[in-house]
Structure formats: C-alpha cells, structure tokens
Amino acid sequence: MIRLTPTICLFISVAYSAGASAAETIYPLVTYKCNPVDDIITLTNSVLKGEQGASYKYSDEDGTYSPWDLVEITRNTKRTRIVRTKKITKTCTLSSGDYTITIEPQIFSRDLSGTCGASISSAFTITLDDFDIKGRTPFENYCQGNAPIITRVTIFGKTSGVKIKRIAKYKFY
C-alpha cells in the first residue's frame, strides 16, 4: 500500500482546489475614472466570477469595460477566431495637462481554443499632451504561469507620475 506524506496530501488538495476554481467562468473588468477634483486618473483591472460576472452590465458611462467587447469574433465549422480589435480612448484634463488613456485588448491567442484561447486581458497606454508617458502596457503579460498582474494604475496630475500596483497571479484569480 502507498503511504502519502502530509506534504504530498497538501499539494494534491491545493492543486485540486486550484483546478476546481479555474473551471469557474471569469469575466474581466477594467474600470476608468477621471477625477479632476482630486487631480488623479485611476484604472483598475479585476475579475468577476459566476453569476455576478454573467449579469454584470458594462457601461461606458460608468467607465466599466470588458476586453471581450473590444474584439470581433468569427465562428465557422472548423474554428473560432478573433479577427478584429478596437480601442477605447478616454481624455481627462488634470493640473499638468490633457491625458489620453487608451484601453485595448491583450490577446493571448487569436484562435479561441486551447489553454490560452479562452483567456483575454487588457492593455493601456497613457499619453500626456500627445507624448506617451507610459507606452502600451498589458495588465497581464502571459496567460499561463504566475507572472504578476497589474490591478491598479494611478496617474497623478500634480507630478505627472504613474503608480502601478501588481499582485501575484494566484492571488488575482
């Protein structure tokens, strides 16, 4: 008879629970908030799960976006593919000038099958008075692994500074 050590049992249970939660449908959510009174712009990256995600109403008025709404998908008998993308461009005037924030999809695979095919994220670009102060930056660089994920970006009008908050992928999902 095989005897499992407590460490192996713990590993198996963690691996199983991670796999079980990974099977739950997730809905990416990017938010944009321009706040001239506080002289900041905030972008957030998060996920909604289950029924909350399925029933969530993304709205340009509320500054809430799904990267899935930024892609055009074609389906035929052989495969499903992303064929076009679009960008959202928002402008906000802070004390240091006019900021343009561009939000676009971060596509891991144009073919929507396989490990990375069902995953999508977003990327952002920050421009101040027609000069990129933060070039195209994905919230999530890879569809696999445990590379850090950007969850919050804050732009400060007073200094034109950009603060980025990252967390480990296992804490995000």
C-alpha positions in Angstrom: 0.0 0.0 0.0 1.2 3.5 -0.8 1.6 5.9 2.1 1.2 9.6 1.3 3.1 12.1 3.4 1.2 15.1 4.7 3.1 17.4 2.4 2.1 15.4 -0.7 -1.6 15.4 0.5 -1.5 19.1 1.0 0.0 19.6 -2.5 -2.7 17.4 -4.1 -5.5 19.2 -2.3 -4.2 22.6 -3.3 -3.7 21.5 -6.9 -7.3 20.1 -7.0 -8.9 23.2 -5.5 -7.0 25.5 -7.9 -8.2 23.4 -10.8 -11.7 23.4 -9.5 -11.8 27.2 -9.1 -10.1 27.6 -12.5 -13.1 25.9 -14.1 -15.4 28.7 -12.9 -16.2 31.2 -15.6 -14.5 34.5 -15.1 -15.4 37.9 -16.5 -12.6 40.5 -16.8 -13.4 44.0 -15.7 -11.4 47.2 -16.4 -12.5 50.5 -14.9 -11.5 54.0 -15.8 -12.1 57.0 -13.5 -11.2 60.6 -14.3 -11.2 62.7 -11.1 -10.1 66.3 -11.8 -11.1 67.4 -8.3 -8.6 65.1 -6.7 -6.3 65.5 -9.7 -6.0 61.8 -10.5 -6.9 59.2 -13.0 -7.4 55.6 -11.9 -7.5 52.4 -14.0 -8.3 49.1 -12.3 -8.1 45.5 -13.5 -10.2 42.9 -11.8 -12.3 39.8 -12.5 -15.9 39.0 -11.7 -17.0 35.3 -11.2 -20.0 33.2 -11.6 -23.5 34.8 -11.6 -22.1 38.2 -10.6 -19.9 38.3 -13.7 -22.6 36.8 -16.0 -25.1 39.5 -15.0 -22.7 42.5 -14.8 -23.7 45.4 -17.1 -20.5 47.0 -18.5 -21.1 50.7 -19.3 -19.1 53.5 -20.9 -21.0 56.0 -18.7 -19.7 54.2 -15.6 -16.3 53.6 -17.1 -16.5 49.8 -16.9 -15.3 47.7 -19.8 -14.8 44.1 -20.8 -11.9 43.3 -23.2 -14.3 40.8 -24.9 -16.3 43.8 -26.0 -13.2 45.1 -27.8 -12.8 42.1 -30.2 -14.7 40.8 -33.2 -15.0 37.1 -33.3 -15.9 34.9 -36.3 -17.1 31.3 -35.9 -17.2 28.6 -38.6 -17.3 24.9 -38.5 -13.6 24.5 -38.1 -12.7 27.2 -35.5 -13.5 30.3 -33.7 -11.1 33.3 -34.1 -10.6 36.9 -33.2 -10.4 38.8 -36.4 -10.5 42.5 -35.3 -9.9 44.6 -32.3 -10.9 48.1 -31.3 -9.7 50.5 -28.7 -11.3 52.8 -26.2 -9.9 56.3 -25.9 -10.7 58.5 -22.9 -9.4 62.0 -22.2 -9.1 63.7 -18.9 -7.7 67.2 -18.0 -5.6 67.3 -14.8 -3.5 70.1 -13.5 -0.4 69.1 -15.5 -2.2 68.8 -18.9 -4.5 66.7 -21.1 -4.2 63.0 -20.6 -5.4 60.4 -23.1 -5.9 56.9 -21.9 -6.2 54.1 -24.5 -7.6 50.8 -23.4 -7.3 47.8 -25.8 -7.5 44.0 -25.6 -4.5 41.9 -24.7 -4.9 38.8 -26.8 -3.0 35.6 -25.9 -4.3 33.6 -28.9 -6.4 34.7 -31.8 -7.6 31.1 -32.1 -10.1 30.7 -29.2 -9.3 27.1 -28.4 -6.6 25.6 -26.3 -5.2 26.7 -23.0 -4.8 30.4 -23.8 -7.7 30.7 -26.3 -10.3 31.3 -23.7 -8.3 34.0 -21.9 -8.2 37.7 -22.6 -6.9 40.7 -20.8 -6.4 44.4 -21.5 -3.6 46.8 -22.0 -3.3 50.6 -21.6 -1.4 53.5 -22.9 -1.1 56.8 -21.2 -0.4 60.0 -23.2 0.1 63.5 -21.8 -0.2 66.3 -24.3 0.5 64.0 -27.2 3.6 62.4 -25.6 3.4 58.8 -24.4 4.4 58.7 -20.7 3.6 55.0 -20.5 3.6 53.0 -23.7 1.4 50.1 -24.3 1.4 48.1 -21.1 -0.6 44.8 -20.6 -2.3 44.3 -17.3 -1.4 40.7 -17.7 1.6 39.6 -19.9 1.0 35.8 -20.1 -2.0 33.5 -20.0 -0.1 30.9 -18.0 2.4 31.0 -15.2 2.5 33.2 -12.2 3.8 36.5 -13.5 2.5 39.5 -11.6 -0.7 41.1 -12.8 -1.4 44.8 -12.7 -4.5 45.5 -10.7 -4.4 49.3 -10.4 -2.8 52.3 -12.2 -2.9 55.8 -10.7 -1.9 58.9 -12.6 -1.2 62.0 -10.5 -1.8 65.3 -12.2 0.4 67.3 -9.8 3.5 65.3 -10.7 2.5 63.5 -13.9 3.6 60.4 -12.0 2.2 56.9 -12.7 1.9 54.4 -9.9 1.3 50.8 -10.7 0.2 48.1 -8.3 0.9 44.5 -9.1 -0.1 41.2 -7.4 0.8 37.6 -8.0 -1.4 35.8 -10.5 -2.5 33.2 -8.0 -4.0 36.0 -5.8 -5.8 37.6 -8.7 -7.7 34.6 -9.8 
